[in-house]
Amino acid sequence: MSKGFTLWFTGLSGSGKTTIADLVGAELEKGEHLAEYLDGDVVRTHLSKGLGFSKEDRDTNIRRIGFVASLLARNGVVAVTAAISPYRDLRDEVRGWIDHFVEVHVATSLEDCEARDVKGLYAKARAGEIPEFTGVSDPYEPPIEPEIRVDTAGRTPAESAAEVLAWLEAHDLA
């Protein structure tokens, strides 16, 4: 059985974390790894239905993602998560549950995230239509010392995914 671990992608909405996580997960599956993808929006729909976006509800959603990721990792699966997970203390809490936790900060500037925003969420948040929107009216606390920090400025998603995969390979995880 391959070694299970959790790849925890965090970053602002529109940072590219989902796209990069998809690419990394697909590459891991080509090798000897079983990988399961836990997208924040999908988990919110199926495991966290009815939760809003208050701090308490966001924390509950992240704890649920972390719990499922811990079960998968413990059983030899690579849990690839992509959720904004804006609060540092909660990411650190989840880290404590998982033996092999790799935090990936998709470090994309707020300006770049807004420019990429195909859903118009940032514009709605700035217009006051979406309260408690991370990066606009609610804080995002970037990781202080993530295992991997991916700066997406001027890079393709494939280049960013290659950086993550290179780190995993260098640490005997890929």
C-alpha positions in Angstrom: 0.0 0.0 0.0 1.3 3.5 -0.8 1.8 6.0 1.9 -1.2 8.1 2.6 -1.0 11.8 3.1 -2.9 15.0 2.7 -2.2 17.8 0.2 -4.0 20.8 1.6 -4.3 23.5 -1.1 -5.3 26.9 0.4 -5.6 30.3 -1.2 -8.1 33.0 -2.2 -11.1 32.3 -4.4 -9.8 32.3 -8.0 -6.2 31.7 -7.0 -6.0 28.5 -9.1 -6.0 26.0 -6.2 -8.7 23.8 -7.7 -7.1 23.7 -11.1 -3.6 23.0 -9.7 -4.9 20.4 -7.3 -6.7 18.6 -10.1 -3.5 18.4 -12.2 -1.5 17.2 -9.2 -4.1 14.6 -8.3 -4.2 13.3 -11.8 -0.4 12.9 -11.9 -0.4 11.1 -8.6 -3.0 8.6 -9.8 -0.8 7.8 -12.9 1.7 6.5 -10.4 1.2 4.1 -7.5 -1.1 6.4 -5.5 -4.7 6.2 -4.8 -5.9 9.8 -4.7 -9.2 11.3 -3.7 -10.1 14.9 -4.4 -12.0 16.9 -1.8 -13.1 20.2 -3.3 -14.4 22.7 -0.8 -17.5 23.6 -2.8 -18.3 19.9 -3.5 -17.9 19.0 0.2 -20.1 22.0 1.1 -22.8 20.7 -1.2 -22.8 17.1 0.1 -21.4 17.0 3.7 -22.0 20.5 4.8 -25.3 21.3 3.2 -27.1 24.1 5.0 -24.0 25.8 6.3 -23.5 29.5 5.6 -20.4 31.5 5.4 -20.1 32.7 9.0 -16.8 31.9 10.7 -18.5 29.1 12.7 -19.9 27.6 9.5 -16.7 27.9 7.6 -14.8 26.3 10.5 -17.3 23.4 10.5 -16.9 22.9 6.8 -13.1 22.8 7.1 -13.2 20.4 10.1 -15.4 18.1 8.0 -13.0 18.2 5.1 -10.1 17.6 7.5 -11.8 14.7 9.1 -12.5 13.0 5.8 -8.9 13.7 4.7 -7.5 12.2 7.9 -9.5 9.0 7.3 -8.3 8.7 3.7 -4.6 9.4 4.6 -4.7 7.0 7.4 -5.8 4.3 5.0 -3.1 4.9 2.4 -5.0 7.3 0.1 -3.6 10.7 -0.9 -6.3 13.2 0.1 -6.0 16.2 -2.2 -8.1 19.1 -0.8 -8.8 22.5 -2.3 -10.6 24.9 0.0 -10.1 28.5 0.7 -9.7 27.6 4.4 -9.0 31.2 5.4 -8.1 30.8 9.0 -4.6 29.8 10.0 -5.6 28.4 13.4 -8.1 26.0 11.9 -5.6 24.8 9.2 -3.1 24.2 12.0 -5.8 22.3 14.0 -6.5 20.0 11.0 -2.7 19.5 10.5 -2.6 18.1 14.1 -5.0 15.3 13.1 -3.0 14.1 10.1 0.4 12.4 10.3 1.5 13.5 6.8 0.0 17.0 6.1 1.4 19.0 3.2 0.1 22.6 3.1 0.2 24.1 -0.3 -0.3 27.9 -0.3 -1.4 29.0 -3.8 -0.1 32.5 -3.4 -2.0 34.6 -5.9 -2.5 38.3 -5.4 -6.0 39.6 -4.7 -5.8 41.7 -7.9 -5.0 38.6 -10.0 -7.8 36.6 -8.3 -10.3 39.5 -9.1 -9.1 39.6 -12.7 -9.7 35.9 -13.1 -13.1 35.9 -11.5 -15.3 34.4 -14.1 -18.3 34.1 -11.6 -18.2 37.8 -10.7 -18.0 37.0 -7.0 -15.5 39.7 -6.1 -17.6 42.4 -7.9 -20.6 41.2 -6.0 -18.7 41.2 -2.7 -17.4 44.7 -3.4 -21.0 45.8 -4.1 -22.1 44.4 -0.8 -24.1 41.6 -2.3 -22.0 38.9 -0.7 -21.3 39.5 2.9 -18.2 37.9 4.6 -16.4 37.3 1.3 -12.8 36.1 1.9 -10.2 38.7 0.9 -12.8 41.5 0.6 -14.9 41.7 3.8 -13.5 38.7 5.6 -9.9 38.0 6.2 -7.6 35.5 4.6 -4.7 34.5 6.8 -1.9 33.1 4.5 0.2 30.3 5.9 3.4 31.5 7.6 5.5 28.4 6.8 3.7 26.1 4.3 5.5 23.2 3.0 5.0 24.6 -0.5 4.2 28.1 -1.6 3.2 28.4 -5.3 3.4 31.9 -6.7 1.2 31.7 -9.7 2.1 35.1 -11.2 3.0 34.7 -14.8 2.9 30.9 -14.6 0.6 28.3 -16.1 -1.4 25.9 -13.9 0.8 23.1 -15.4 4.0 24.9 -14.2 2.5 25.4 -10.8 1.5 21.7 -10.6 5.0 20.7 -11.7 6.4 22.7 -8.7 4.2 20.8 -6.3 5.0 17.4 -7.9 8.7 18.2 -7.7 8.5 19.0 -4.0 6.6 15.8 -3.4 9.2 13.8 -5.3 12.0 15.4 -3.4 10.3 14.4 -0.2 9.6 10.8 -1.3 5.8 11.3 -1.6 5.4 11.1 -5.3 
